[in-house]
Amino acid sequence: MILIASMAQPETYAQSGGAWQNKIRFEQITGMPALIMHYSEVTPQFVERHGFGALFITGFGYGWELVPVKATYGISDVLHEVDIPILGACGGHQLIGWLFNNDVRKLKTFHELPIRKLGPREADLNPGYHPGYYTEAGVQPVEIVQRDPIFKGMKKVFRVPESHYCEVKTLPPDFIHLARNDNCELQCFRHRDKPLYGAQFHAETWTDYYDDGKQFITNFFRIAGLVG
């Protein structure tokens, strides 16, 4: 079984359409059921009790200052202590960066880490979303800088959907840098000793025309032993 940790806010968790789309797509790829839970309820005890074969952490569309630090203690313990394949996408990728670059129990708050401010002659294409800051959006090219099984069958430059204005600024200790582009250096990374991956892009929202993300997700589940 697959566990999907939704990073939606508690009041919108039940209406989190993206997580339900993930559930359907992951079940179609693997032929296995997927369970959606709010990230604040995910603990090592729960994961180990139910024997999940993989964990996927979703992105989210609200500010980091709205993520309660204490609500991440359980999933932080899972990331550090439980040896199952894990993939965090977008905000989930950034969560991995936060939890491995810091001792979460010593943090008082999370905060925004924007990619950069817009230059003086750059147009603000989405002024209603963090005005004055660059947002990486739409289907973007990403370049592999370190080959890994998660890129099996993929070209050196692949194209995947993006939707973020924050990023992971520093590669966490014991992680390997896997992919980048000119907008965001840490597009993908992996823990050195276990199958723990972060991807800034939204591979899970592939389209029929831009389907590299489907191969990426399929490879992740192959690493987990859920796809032949």
Secondary structure, 3 states (H helix, E strand, C coil): CEEEEECCCCCCHHHCHHHHHHHHHHHHHHCCCEEEEEHHHCCHHHHHHHCCCEEEECCCCCCHHHCCHHHHHHHHHHHHHCCCCEEEECHHHHHHHHHHHCCHHHCCCCCCCECCECCCCCCCCCCCCCCCECCEEEEEEEEECCCCHHHCCCCCEEEEEEEECECCCCCCCCEEEEEECCCCCCCEEEECCCCEEEECCCHHHCCCCCCHHHHHHHHHHHHCCCCC
